[in-house]
């Protein structure tokens, strides 16, 4: 079991690391939200232990960015005992929740359950028409051709593929991929969409990434609709 622990209290993190290693687990540590987010998005873990109160960005923000592209099981830790925090975490995509202090044996048992459940349920290969997005290998192909994507381009494509057929606004995309509040004076989303379209659509004779004026963008296969391709 490969585990990522995102916890700013070093004694707690190191205690969990030692206990999990004694159980035969491979463990990575992050002591703030920024490093935790980077590791969670760019590496593959069987399960993530995520504290809520973190420097940099909090656990809820880390969870939100993770759920845009991955289904890695997450158990959240918090010193807070408020119902609203647990509800917010679970509604945001957390799989389980533990309030500090907690028993290590209980945590380990829950991690085992989440790992088994995650392996059984996670969809790792997404298909949109002749486009395939492999979430584990972090690669995309179209008609068998490998698409050379940057990390952000892959994150954007994975978000669109996970929610294929759904129109995503610039605001949603900016928040989910860049973890930023969208500024109408910023063209980061338009630039990223243009670059992504140039890689997944331009070399081929049918379009999958569509612009919906005044609303946003959608990834879907319209090949059976006999619609003219926009110039």
C-alpha positions as CSV (number, residue, x, y, z in Angstrom):
1,X,0.0,0.0,0.0
2,X,1.5,3.4,-1.0
3,X,0.3,6.1,1.3
4,X,0.6,9.9,1.1
5,X,0.4,11.7,4.5
6,X,-0.3,15.4,4.3
7,X,0.0,16.7,7.9
8,X,1.7,19.9,9.2
9,X,2.2,18.5,12.7
10,X,5.6,16.7,12.2
11,X,5.3,14.5,15.3
12,X,1.9,13.2,14.1
13,X,3.1,12.7,10.6
14,X,6.3,10.9,11.6
15,X,4.3,8.7,14.1
16,X,1.9,7.7,11.3
17,X,4.8,7.2,8.9
18,X,6.6,4.8,11.4
19,X,3.4,2.9,12.1
20,X,2.5,2.5,8.5
21,X,6.0,1.4,7.5
22,X,5.9,-1.2,10.2
23,X,2.8,-2.5,8.5
24,X,4.7,-2.8,5.2
25,X,3.4,0.4,3.6
26,X,5.4,2.8,1.4
27,X,4.9,6.3,2.8
28,X,5.5,9.8,1.4
29,X,5.1,12.9,3.6
30,X,4.1,16.5,2.9
31,X,4.0,19.1,5.7
32,X,1.9,21.8,3.9
33,X,-1.0,22.0,1.4
34,X,1.1,23.1,-1.5
35,X,3.5,20.2,-1.4
36,X,0.7,17.8,-0.6
37,X,-1.3,19.0,-3.6
38,X,1.7,18.6,-5.9
39,X,2.4,15.0,-4.7
40,X,-1.3,14.0,-4.9
41,X,-1.7,15.3,-8.4
42,X,1.6,14.1,-9.9
43,X,2.1,10.7,-8.3
44,X,-0.1,7.7,-7.8
45,X,-1.1,6.6,-4.3
46,X,-3.4,3.9,-3.0
47,X,-4.8,6.2,-0.4
48,X,-4.2,9.7,1.0
49,X,-4.3,10.8,4.7
50,X,-5.1,14.5,4.5
51,X,-5.2,17.0,7.4
52,X,-7.7,19.8,7.1
53,X,-5.7,22.7,8.7
54,X,-2.6,23.1,6.6
55,X,-0.3,26.0,5.8
56,X,-0.3,27.2,2.2
57,X,-3.6,25.9,1.2
58,X,-6.0,23.9,3.4
59,X,-7.1,20.3,3.0
60,X,-10.4,21.2,1.4
61,X,-8.6,23.0,-1.4
62,X,-6.2,20.1,-1.9
63,X,-9.1,17.7,-2.0
64,X,-11.0,19.8,-4.6
65,X,-8.0,20.0,-7.0
66,X,-7.4,16.2,-6.6
67,X,-11.0,15.3,-7.3
68,X,-10.9,17.2,-10.6
69,X,-8.5,14.6,-12.0
70,X,-8.3,11.6,-9.7
71,X,-10.4,9.3,-7.6
72,X,-7.7,8.4,-5.1
73,X,-9.3,7.4,-1.8
74,X,-8.9,10.1,0.9
75,X,-9.4,10.1,4.6
76,X,-9.4,13.5,6.2
77,X,-8.0,14.3,9.7
78,X,-9.0,17.2,11.8
79,X,-8.9,18.6,15.3
80,X,-12.3,20.1,14.7
81,X,-15.3,18.2,15.9
82,X,-17.9,20.3,14.1
83,X,-20.5,18.5,12.0
84,X,-20.2,21.2,9.3
85,X,-16.5,20.4,8.7
86,X,-17.2,16.7,8.3
87,X,-20.1,17.4,6.0
88,X,-18.0,19.8,3.9
89,X,-15.2,17.2,3.6
90,X,-17.5,14.4,2.6
91,X,-19.5,16.5,0.1
92,X,-16.2,17.6,-1.4
93,X,-15.2,14.0,-2.2
94,X,-13.5,12.7,1.0
95,X,-14.1,9.0,1.5
96,X,-13.8,9.0,5.3
97,X,-13.1,11.3,8.2
98,X,-11.3,11.0,11.6
99,X,-11.2,13.5,14.4
100,X,-8.0,13.8,16.4
101,X,-7.0,12.2,18.6
102,X,-7.6,8.8,17.0
103,X,-6.4,5.2,17.3
104,X,-3.6,4.2,14.8
105,X,-5.2,0.8,14.6
106,X,-8.5,2.3,13.6
107,X,-6.9,4.5,11.0
108,X,-5.0,1.6,9.5
109,X,-8.2,-0.5,9.3
110,X,-10.0,2.3,7.6
111,X,-7.1,2.8,5.1
112,X,-7.3,-0.9,4.2
113,X,-11.0,-0.7,3.6
114,X,-10.6,2.4,1.4
115,X,-7.8,0.8,-0.6
116,X,-9.9,-2.3,-1.4
117,X,-12.9,-0.2,-2.3
118,X,-10.9,2.2,-4.4
119,X,-9.3,-0.6,-6.4
120,X,-12.7,-2.1,-7.0
121,X,-14.5,1.1,-8.1
122,X,-12.0,3.4,-9.7
123,X,-12.3,3.9,-13.5
124,X,-8.8,4.5,-14.7
125,X,-9.4,4.6,-18.5
126,X,-11.7,7.3,-19.9
127,X,-13.0,7.2,-23.5
128,X,-14.5,10.0,-25.5
129,X,-15.0,8.9,-29.0
130,X,-11.6,7.7,-30.3
131,X,-9.8,9.6,-27.5
132,X,-8.5,7.6,-24.5
133,X,-7.3,9.1,-21.3
134,X,-5.3,6.8,-19.0
135,X,-5.5,8.3,-15.5
136,X,-2.9,5.9,-14.0
137,X,-0.3,6.2,-16.7
138,X,-1.2,9.9,-17.1
139,X,-1.2,9.7,-20.9
140,X,-3.7,10.3,-23.6
141,X,-4.0,8.8,-27.1
142,X,-6.3,9.4,-30.1
143,X,-6.6,6.8,-32.8
144,X,-3.6,5.1,-31.2
145,X,-1.4,8.2,-31.5
146,X,0.2,9.4,-28.3
147,X,-0.7,13.0,-27.4
148,X,2.2,15.0,-26.0
149,X,0.6,17.0,-23.1
150,X,2.0,19.1,-20.3
151,X,1.0,18.4,-16.7
152,X,-1.6,21.2,-16.8
153,X,-2.9,20.1,-20.2
154,X,-3.4,16.6,-19.0
155,X,-5.2,17.8,-15.8
156,X,-7.5,20.0,-18.0
157,X,-8.2,17.0,-20.4
158,X,-8.8,14.7,-17.4
159,X,-11.3,17.1,-15.9
160,X,-13.2,17.5,-19.2
161,X,-13.1,13.7,-19.8
162,X,-14.4,12.9,-16.4
163,X,-17.3,15.2,-17.0
164,X,-17.7,14.6,-20.7
165,X,-21.0,15.9,-22.1
166,X,-21.2,18.6,-19.3
167,X,-20.5,22.2,-20.1
168,X,-17.8,23.6,-17.8
169,X,-17.5,27.3,-17.3
170,X,-14.2,29.2,-17.3
171,X,-14.7,29.7,-13.5
172,X,-15.1,26.0,-12.8
173,X,-12.1,25.1,-14.9
174,X,-9.9,27.8,-13.3
175,X,-10.8,26.7,-9.8
176,X,-10.5,22.9,-10.5
177,X,-7.3,23.0,-12.6
178,X,-5.4,26.0,-11.4
179,X,-7.1,26.4,-7.9
180,X,-7.7,30.0,-8.6
181,X,-10.7,32.3,-8.7
182,X,-11.4,33.3,-12.3
183,X,-10.6,36.8,-13.2
184,X,-12.3,38.0,-16.4
185,X,-9.1,39.9,-17.3
186,X,-7.1,36.6,-17.2
187,X,-7.0,34.5,-20.4
188,X,-5.3,31.5,-18.9
189,X,-8.3,29.2,-19.5
190,X,-8.7,30.3,-23.2
191,X,-5.0,29.9,-23.9
192,X,-5.0,26.4,-22.3
193,X,-8.1,25.3,-24.2
194,X,-6.6,26.6,-27.5
195,X,-3.4,24.6,-26.9
196,X,-5.2,21.5,-25.9
197,X,-7.5,21.7,-28.9
198,X,-4.4,22.0,-31.1
199,X,-3.2,18.7,-29.8
200,X,-6.4,16.6,-29.5
201,X,-8.4,18.0,-32.4
202,X,-6.3,19.8,-35.0
203,X,-4.5,16.7,-36.3
204,X,-7.7,14.8,-36.8
205,X,-10.8,15.2,-39.0
206,X,-13.4,15.5,-36.2
207,X,-13.7,17.8,-33.2
208,X,-14.2,16.6,-29.6
209,X,-13.5,19.8,-27.6
210,X,-16.3,22.3,-28.3
211,X,-16.8,26.0,-27.2
212,X,-20.3,26.9,-26.1
213,X,-20.6,30.6,-26.5
214,X,-21.3,32.5,-23.2
215,X,-21.2,29.2,-21.2
216,X,-17.9,27.4,-21.4
217,X,-16.5,24.3,-22.9
218,X,-17.5,20.7,-23.4
219,X,-15.7,17.5,-24.4
220,X,-18.0,15.1,-26.3
221,X,-18.2,13.0,-29.4
222,X,-20.6,14.5,-31.9
223,X,-19.5,12.4,-34.9
224,X,-23.0,10.9,-35.2
225,X,-24.8,14.3,-35.3
226,X,-23.5,15.2,-38.8
227,X,-22.7,18.8,-37.7
228,X,-20.4,20.9,-39.8
229,X,-17.0,21.5,-38.2
230,X,-16.4,25.1,-37.2
231,X,-13.7,27.0,-39.0
